[in-house]
Every structure is written in structure tokens, then in C-alpha cells.
Amino acid sequence: MSNHFIQPTADGFKDACLDEYLALGYYRMRNSIFTTNQVFVEYYGNSALFTPVFWLRTVLDLVAESRSSLRIRKKCSGFTVSFLPAVITEEMEELYTAYRNHINFNTSDSCRECMMDEDILVNPFNSRMIEVRDGARLIAVGYFDIGLDSSMAILNFYHPDYRQFSLGKFLLLQSLDYSREQQMRFYYPGYLSTTHPKMDYKIFPDLNAIEVFFPVEKEWLPYRDYSKLQLHDYFMSKIAGFGW
């Protein structure tokens, strides 16, 4: 499937509208939503790699707290966590720059560039953010959008000085906590690659709670029932070369 973008109407992508698009395999990109079944992943020192991708969602009622999750929560128990309306401040941009300079893959030059189109003044999404602080120091930020029944991960980043705390996964756990408290059913972490492990963290914290979207049938099925090889074969037989 070639990339398919939908621009926002005056009402934006909020409430049940966002739920409906997420359930059809769409996802946010800056101020629009899009869907695709293939992306290029580029890493420093390497050429761009083509990879099939499949959209995932977490069924919140099925998530069981794992030992790994409990260890991460314990490691981060001394930090302060706040859920707030989403904003982008100079403090967050400085944190994003420290994070971007540490990672080994290409991403946007700034937090604002990653989140927003320059010519759009009003956010068409209902966005929230997670702040994690060590005392007064901002050490991690997570952005996510909410509908009525679903939430969608947008951007998580943290200071490399704190990489031993697994703050990316801690932000994911906090997003799940918030979504459950709001009595939502689904959390959408994005897509998974069939050929590259870089995106595998999205099945954390519970493989048995993850569903994968099959775009031809427009059906969500348990991810645990399919290997990456099976998903890759599905892509090659039903999507590649068929204009999906």
C-alpha cells in the first residue's frame, strides 16, 4: 500500500473520529493521519532499508503486569510523573536535542518538527503529555493522543544520562496506566517491522495483549498467533505488487 494521508477537517481527529481511524490502521503524522504497509528505515552509517510493517494495538484489559514491568516501575519509583495537556517548551526541546544526539537512527531535528506542521496553528488532535522529573530536572517526556475509546502513542524521549532506567518503556507503562484509568479499550503504539528488531519494543509489556492488523481483511487478530515470517509472507502474497 502506498502512503495514504487524510488531512483534518475543522473538527480535527478527536473523540470517536480518532477511534474509528485507528481501528482502520491509520496513525498520526504531524497534523494529518496516514496509513502504510511499508517504510524505509535509515540508520547512521547504513543505507535506507525497505521493510514491510504491520500496525499494532494493545488490548488494555488483557495486559498482565510482568516482572520486567515491575522492575522498571521500581527503578523509576523515585521520579515524579505528571499527566498534562500537551505543550512544547524550550526545556522539552533541549531534552529532545540531547536524546536525538544520542540515538543511532534518523529523526526530526526538533520536537516541534516531529509533532506539528509549521503552517498549522491549531492541533487537530486531543493531545496529552507525560512529564518525568528527577527533582526539578526534566528527564523524560511522552506525547500521546486520546479518543473516546483509544489512545495513540506519538513521541517518547528521555535524557541519555538516565538510559539505565528504561525510561522509554516506563513512559509506555505510564501511557497504559492513564488509558486504563480513562476506561479506554485500546492503546495504539504504532507499527512493527517484519525484518528489523528496532520496533519490537512496541510489544512490551505483554505479548498476549497485542493485536496485529491485517489490512486486506481489515481485521485485528492476536499477534501471538503469527510469526514475523508469516506476516512477511502475508505482505508478499497479498500486498506487494497489488497496489494496497
N, C-alpha and C positions, 0 to 999 in steps of 0.2 A: 504494500500500500504506500503510495506517495504521501508525503505530509499533507494533512488536511487541516486548515486553520478556519476558525469561526471567530469573527470579531464581535465585541459586545454590543448589545442594544442599550438603550437608555437605562434599562433596569439592571444591566450587568448580569453577572453569573452568580446569583445568590439563592439561598434557600433551596426549594425543590428543584429549581433550574440547574444548580450545580450538581445535586444528587443525580439527576437524570443523565447529564453528560458524563459524569464519572462512571456510571453504570454501563455506558456505551463505549468505554475505553478511551475517553478524552481526558485531557490533563492541561494544566495551566502552563503557558509560556508567556511571561511578562503580562500583558494586559489582554491576551486572547487565550483561546483554548485550541488544542490541536490533538491529532492522533497520528500515529505512525506504527509501522511494524519493523522498521529497520533504521539504524542510526550509524553514524561514524564516530568512533571513539578514538581520540588522539592523545597520546602520551608523549611527554617530553623525550626527545631522542628517538622517537619512533614515528613511522608514517601513520596516517589515519587508517583505522581498521573498520571494515564493514561488519556489522553484527545484526542478526535478527533479534528483535526484542518482543517481550510479552508483558502486558500490563498486569499488575498485581493488586490485590486488596486484602486487608486483614479483617476477618470476621471477629468483632470485638468480644462477643460473648464466648468465643471458643479459646481465647488466649489464656493459657495457664502460665503462672509465674515460674520461670525456670531458675535453676541455680545460678546460671550466668546473670540473669536479670537481678537476682537478689544481691549478688556480689557487686554489681555495678551500682545499685542503689546504696549499698553500704559504703562503698568507696566515696560516693558523692554526697553522703548524708550531711557533711559539714557545710555544704554550699546553700545559698539562698535561691529559691526558684520562684519566679513571678510570671503570671499569665496576664498579658496586657494587650490593648489594641495595637496593631502593628504600626510602627513608625520606623524611619531610617534616620539615625543621628550620626554626627561626626564620630562619636565614641564607637558606634557599631561599624562604621566604615573603617576605622583604624583596626578594629578586631578582624574584620573581613580581610584587610590587606595582609595582616600577619598570617592568617590562615592560608590565603592564596599563595603567598610566598613560600609556604611550607609544603603544599601538596604537589604531586607529580603528574597532574593532568591539567589540561587547559580549562579555564573557566572565565567568566566575565571579569572585567577589570575592576568593577566596583559592585557593592551590594545593590545600589540603586539600579545599575545597568542590568543586573541579573533579575531584578524584581519588576521593573517598570519600563515602559516605552517613554522616551523623552517627551513626546508630544501629547501624552495623556496626563491630565491633571487630577482626574478622579479615579480612584481604584474601583474597578468593576466587581471586585470580589469582597467578601466579608472576611477580612484577614485578622489573624491574631499572631502574637509572638510570645516566645518563651525567653526570658532573661535568666541566666545563671550567673551568680556573682560569688566570688570568694572575698568576703568582706565587702569593700566598696568596689573591687575590681571586677569589671565585666569579663567573663571568661568564655561564655558560650551564648549563642543566640539561635533560636529556631523559629522560622516563619511557617505558618500553615493557614489554609483557608477552610471555612466551615460552611456547610449547607444546613439542611434540617436534620438529615439522617446520616450524614457522612462528613468526614474531614479529609483534607488532602495535604500531604507534606509538600513544602515548596523549597525551602533552603535551610540547611543547618550548617553552622560553622563554629569553630572554637579556637582558642589560643593554643598554639603548638607547645607552649610550656606545660600544658595540662593534658597532653596526649595519653599519659598513662592512666587517666581516669575514664577512658572510653566515653567521652562526652557526646560524641555523635550518637551512640546507642542510648545514652542517658536522655538526650533530647527526644529520641524516638519513644522511649518509655514514658516520658512526660506527656508527649502528644497523645499516646494511647490513654493515659490516665484522664486527661482533660476530656477526650472524646467519650469515654465511658461515663464520666460524671455528667456529661450533657445528654446521656442516654442515646447516643448515636449507635448505629449498627456497624458501620464500616469505616476503616481508615485506609486511604489510598497512598502507598509510598512511592509510586512511580513504576518504572518498567525494570525487567530483569533481562540480561543478555544471555543468549544460549551458548555463547562462545567465550565470554570473558568473565572472570570471577569478581571484577571490581564492584559490581552492583549487587552481589549476593547478600550484603548486609541487610537488604530490604526484607528478607525472610525472617529476620530477627524480630521478636524474641521466641516465636513459636511456629515452627513449620506447619504444624497441624491446623493452625488458624488461617493459613494463607490460601487464597483462591487465585486462579490464573484465568485470564480472559482469552477465549478462542474467538477471533474476530469474524470468521466466516459464519459460524453458527450464532454469534453474539451471545455466548454462554460463558458463565463463570463456573469453574469446576475446581475441586480440591487440588492444590499444587502438589501435594504429597503423592498423588497417583501418577505423576508424569516425571520422567527424567528429562534432563536438558536435551539429550539426544532425541527423545520422542518429540519434544517441542520443536527442535530444529528440523526434523523430518516433516512435521506438520507445516512449518513455514515453507519449506522447499516444495512440498507437494500441493499445497492449497493456496499459497500467497505469491511466492516468487514467480514472476512472469505472467501473472493473471490480472495485474492491474489493481490488486487490492491495496 
